[in-house]
Amino acid sequence: MNIPCGREDIARLFQNCINNGKLAQAYIIHGAEGMGKKTIVRYILSLMLCDSHSSCGGCLSCKSLDANTHPDITELKREPDKASIGVDNVRDIKNEVYTRPTMSDYKAIIVHEAHLATPAAQNAMLKMIEEPPDKVIFFILCDTLAPILQTIISRSVVIDLKPIPMQGLRDIFGTDAEEFELSLCEGNPGRLIKLRNDPDYAALRDEVTDAFASLAGADPYAPYDISARLDKIKENKEEIFNIILIFARDAYFKKNGLESLIINKDKMNYINTFSANLSAAQCCRIMQHIITAQKEKGKNGNFTIAMTMLLLKCRAEM
């Protein structure tokens, strides 16, 4: 199995730990959705469970891993109809945790979406981590560390999945991905896959950017016209708010001379026009208005009213 692109440092860490017999009892691997938590864990397992600890791909253990039938892997997942992982879910895997490996040198316990585990469920996990059987390694995957008990964090090695650099994304996706997609995903390969698989996103981005940028024109009725225009595509309201927020952030970077950080590089004509008569402080306040509207739009459930009020506030800054 090939090392996941952009995760070479993590691969080296685990290869060294395995070679030296110094694997920790538990690892917390955290990063936003789409950052590749499952991918890197699968590679780590291909080292841990391989007969030669080299991810050879040819031994019985590697073949079992590829076929998703390896007996020394136990996965704890949230039930589809549940909002969280409960204590009973953790208790269900207890026997597996305390059973010795049958095929490989190690046994892996993988906890998915650990940030959704209840405190009781986490405390049940903690007991297993505190008194672990030999050769059993926990992998605790979470989008954020905030809900994870400090007692679990203190007993685990924490690995933060950083965004993958632009060149790394190019290596993964080749020349198929557009430059704006590479920038827009902000180093998140899962997000880039979603962008590439949505043929309507590019057209939506063009429409929303053109509409929002026209706010900088001389027409005092522009907020109402733009709101009516966006109302026709309001089924994409989450994407609309994200697109205008990123655009406003690009305008802020432009005013601060940070053009290398601009995501919408193919929309520089819009950004230049929009930011021409704005200060950096005004751009910052426009961003704050967008963030507030994005958070509060669900209070009355009316997208048109929320968008009109937002555009009027942004226009006032101009």
C-alpha positions in Angstrom: 0.0 0.0 0.0 1.3 3.4 -0.9 1.9 6.1 1.7 -0.9 8.6 1.6 0.3 11.8 -0.1 1.0 14.5 2.3 1.2 12.1 5.3 4.8 10.9 4.9 5.8 12.3 8.3 3.1 10.2 10.0 4.0 7.1 8.1 7.7 7.5 9.2 6.6 8.0 12.8 4.7 4.7 12.8 7.2 2.8 10.8 9.9 3.7 13.4 7.6 2.9 16.4 6.8 -0.5 14.9 10.4 -1.3 14.1 11.5 -0.3 17.6 8.5 -2.0 19.4 7.4 1.3 20.9 3.8 1.7 19.7 1.7 3.7 22.1 -1.4 2.2 23.6 -3.8 4.7 22.1 -3.7 7.3 19.3 -6.1 10.1 18.7 -6.2 11.2 15.1 -8.2 14.3 14.5 -8.9 16.6 11.6 -11.9 18.0 9.8 -14.2 15.7 7.8 -12.5 14.8 4.5 -9.0 15.2 5.9 -8.2 11.5 5.5 -8.4 10.0 9.0 -9.5 6.6 7.7 -7.0 6.7 4.9 -4.0 7.2 7.2 -5.3 4.6 9.7 -5.6 2.1 7.0 -2.0 2.7 6.0 -0.9 2.4 9.6 -2.7 -0.9 9.8 -1.0 -2.2 6.7 2.3 -1.7 8.6 1.2 -3.0 12.0 -0.6 -6.1 10.8 1.7 -7.1 7.9 3.8 -10.2 8.5 7.0 -8.2 7.8 5.6 -4.8 9.0 6.3 -3.4 5.6 2.9 -3.1 4.0 4.0 -5.8 1.5 0.6 -6.4 0.1 1.3 -10.1 -0.5 1.1 -11.8 2.9 -2.2 -13.3 4.2 -2.6 -10.4 6.7 -2.3 -7.7 4.0 -4.7 -9.6 1.7 -7.2 -9.9 4.6 -6.9 -6.2 5.2 -7.5 -5.4 1.5 -10.6 -7.7 1.6 -11.8 -6.1 4.9 -11.9 -9.5 6.6 -8.9 -9.1 9.0 -9.8 -10.8 12.3 -7.6 -8.5 14.4 -9.5 -5.3 13.5 -12.4 -4.2 15.6 -14.4 -1.1 14.6 -16.7 0.9 16.9 -19.1 3.0 14.8 -22.1 5.2 15.6 -25.4 3.4 14.7 -27.0 5.0 11.6 -30.2 5.9 13.5 -28.3 7.3 16.5 -26.9 10.8 17.1 -24.1 9.5 19.4 -22.0 6.6 20.4 -23.4 5.2 23.7 -21.9 3.3 26.6 -23.6 0.1 25.4 -21.8 0.4 22.1 -18.5 0.5 23.9 -19.4 -2.5 26.1 -20.3 -4.5 23.0 -16.6 -4.5 21.9 -15.2 -5.4 25.4 -14.7 -9.1 24.6 -12.8 -8.2 21.4 -10.5 -5.8 23.2 -9.5 -8.5 25.7 -8.9 -11.2 23.1 -5.4 -11.8 21.8 -4.5 -11.2 18.2 -5.2 -14.3 16.0 -3.4 -13.5 12.7 -1.0 -10.6 13.3 1.3 -9.3 16.0 -1.2 -6.6 17.0 -4.9 -6.1 17.4 -6.4 -2.7 16.3 -9.5 -1.1 17.9 -10.8 1.8 15.7 -13.3 4.2 17.2 -15.0 6.3 14.5 -16.5 9.7 15.1 -15.3 9.7 18.7 -16.3 13.3 19.1 -19.9 12.0 19.1 -19.3 9.5 22.0 -21.2 10.4 25.2 -19.2 11.0 28.4 -20.3 7.6 29.7 -19.1 5.9 26.5 -15.8 7.8 26.7 -15.3 6.7 30.3 -15.9 3.1 29.3 -13.2 3.5 26.7 -10.9 5.1 29.2 -11.1 2.0 31.4 -9.9 -0.1 28.5 -7.1 2.3 27.6 -6.0 2.5 31.3 -5.7 -1.3 31.7 -5.0 -2.5 28.2 -4.1 -6.0 27.1 -0.8 -6.5 25.5 -0.5 -5.8 21.7 -3.9 -4.0 21.5 -3.7 -0.5 20.0 -6.6 2.0 20.0 -7.1 4.5 17.2 -9.6 7.2 18.2 -10.8 9.2 15.2 -12.5 12.6 15.7 -13.3 15.7 13.8 -12.4 17.9 16.8 -10.7 17.4 20.2 -13.1 19.6 22.0 -15.6 16.9 23.2 -12.9 14.3 24.0 -12.3 13.8 27.7 -9.0 15.2 28.9 -8.3 12.0 30.7 -8.4 10.2 27.3 -6.3 12.8 25.6 -3.6 12.6 28.4 -3.3 8.9 27.9 -3.0 9.0 24.1 -0.6 10.3 21.4 -2.5 13.0 19.6 -2.0 13.4 15.8 -3.3 16.4 14.1 -4.0 16.0 10.4 -2.9 19.3 8.8 -4.2 20.5 5.5 -2.3 19.0 2.5 -0.1 21.6 0.6 -1.2 22.6 -2.9 1.5 20.6 -4.6 0.4 17.5 -2.6 -3.1 17.9 -3.9 -1.8 18.3 -7.4 0.1 15.0 -6.9 -3.0 13.3 -5.8 -5.5 14.6 -8.3 -3.2 15.4 -11.3 -4.3 18.0 -13.8 -8.0 17.3 -13.6 -8.6 19.6 -10.7 -9.2 23.3 -11.4 -7.0 25.8 -9.7 -9.9 27.4 -7.9 -10.9 23.9 -6.6 -7.5 23.3 -5.3 -7.6 26.6 -3.5 -11.2 26.4 -2.3 -10.8 23.0 -0.6 -8.1 24.6 1.7 -5.9 21.5 1.8 -8.8 19.1 2.5 -8.8 16.2 -0.1 -12.3 15.0 0.8 -13.7 18.5 0.2 -11.9 18.6 -3.2 -13.5 15.3 -4.2 -16.9 16.7 -3.4 -16.2 19.8 -5.4 -15.0 17.8 -8.4 -18.0 15.5 -8.2 -20.5 18.4 -8.3 -20.8 19.6 -11.9 -23.2 22.4 -10.9 -20.8 23.9 -8.3 -18.7 25.9 -10.7 -21.8 27.5 -12.3 -23.3 28.3 -8.9 -20.0 29.9 -7.8 -20.0 32.1 -10.9 -23.6 33.2 -10.4 -23.2 34.0 -6.7 -19.9 35.8 -7.1 -21.2 37.9 -10.0 -24.3 38.8 -8.0 -22.5 39.7 -4.7 -19.8 41.6 -6.5 -22.4 43.9 -8.1 -23.1 45.2 -4.6 -20.2 47.6 -5.2 -22.0 49.4 -8.1 -23.8 52.7 -7.9 -27.4 51.3 -7.8 -28.9 52.0 -4.3 -31.4 49.2 -5.0 -28.7 46.6 -5.6 -29.3 44.7 -2.3 -32.9 44.0 -3.3 -32.1 43.1 -6.8 -29.3 40.7 -5.7 -31.5 39.2 -3.0 -34.2 38.5 -5.6 -31.5 37.0 -7.9 -30.2 34.7 -5.2 -33.7 33.7 -4.1 -34.0 31.8 -7.3 -31.2 29.4 -6.3 -31.9 29.4 -2.5 -32.0 25.6 -2.4 -28.2 26.1 -2.3 -28.3 28.5 0.6 -25.4 26.8 2.5 -23.2 27.0 -0.5 -24.3 30.6 -1.2 -23.2 31.8 2.2 -19.9 30.0 2.0 -19.2 31.4 -1.4 -19.8 35.0 -0.4 -17.9 34.6 2.8 -14.8 33.3 0.9 -15.2 36.2 -1.6 -15.3 38.8 1.2 -12.3 37.2 2.9 -10.4 37.4 -0.4 -11.3 41.1 -0.6 -9.9 41.5 3.0 -6.7 39.8 1.9 -6.5 42.1 -1.1 -6.7 45.2 1.0 -4.0 43.9 3.3 -1.6 43.0 0.5 -1.9 39.3 1.1 -2.8 38.3 -2.5 -1.0 34.9 -2.1 -3.8 33.9 0.3 -6.6 34.7 -2.1 -8.7 31.6 -3.0 -10.7 33.1 -5.9 -7.7 33.9 -8.0 -9.7 33.5 -11.2 -12.1 36.2 -9.9 -9.5 39.0 -9.4 -11.5 41.4 -11.5 -14.5 41.1 -9.2 -12.3 41.3 -6.1 -10.5 44.4 -7.3 -13.8 46.2 -8.1 -15.5 45.1 -4.9 -12.6 46.2 -2.6 -11.6 49.4 -4.5 -13.5 51.8 -2.2 -13.3 49.7 1.0 -10.8 49.7 3.8 -9.5 46.5 5.4 -11.6 47.3 8.4 -14.8 47.6 6.3 -14.0 44.3 4.6 -13.6 42.7 8.0 -16.9 44.0 9.2 -18.6 42.7 6.0 -17.1 39.2 6.8 -18.6 39.5 10.3 -22.0 40.4 8.9 -21.9 37.3 6.7 -20.8 35.0 9.5 -23.6 36.4 11.8 -26.2 36.0 9.0 -25.0 32.4 8.3 -25.5 31.5 12.0 -28.8 33.2 12.4 -30.5 32.4 9.1 -32.3 29.5 10.7 -34.1 31.6 13.3 -37.0 32.7 11.0 -36.4 30.2 8.2 -36.7 32.9 5.6 -33.6 33.0 3.3 -34.8 36.0 1.4 -35.2 38.2 4.4 -31.9 37.1 5.9 -30.1 37.7 2.6 -31.7 41.1 2.1 -30.8 42.3 5.6 -27.2 41.0 5.1 -26.8 42.8 1.7 -28.2 46.0 3.2 -25.6 45.9 6.0 -22.8 45.1 3.6 -23.9 48.0 1.3 -23.9 50.3 4.3 -20.2 49.6 4.8 -19.6 50.9 1.3 
